[in-house]
């Protein structure tokens, strides 16, 4: 069994990477483009 500090680092590191990616202009552009494509589809 891993010690608690290692478990914390194991989930905190990917979470920080995802948050950092989400805040980047590149990711915001792609997320926005996907949103426009999803909402612009004619039913």
N, C-alpha and C positions, 0 to 999 in steps of 0.2 A: 504494500500500500504506500502510495506517495505521501509525503508530508504536506500539510496544509499550504505552506507558502508556494510549493511547486504546483499544486492544484490551482491556486489563484493565478499564478503566472500563465498556466496552460490555457485558461479561458480569457484572461485579461489581454494578452498579446494579440490574439486574432480580433478581439472586440475593438481594440484601439486601432488596428489596421483598417477594419471596416469603417469605423467612424472617420478616420482620416481620409479614406477614399471617398466616402460620401460627401465630405466637405470640399473636395477638389472640384474645380470648374469642369474638368473633363468628365467626371462622373455625373455631375449635375446636368451637363448637356445630354449625355446618353440617357439618363433617367427621364429627362424632359421629353426627349424624342420618342421614347417608348410610350410615355403617357399620352402624347399627342396621337401617336398611331393607334393606341387602344381606344381613345375616346372619339377619334375622328371616323371610325368605321361606321358605315351606314348599316342600320339594322335590317 
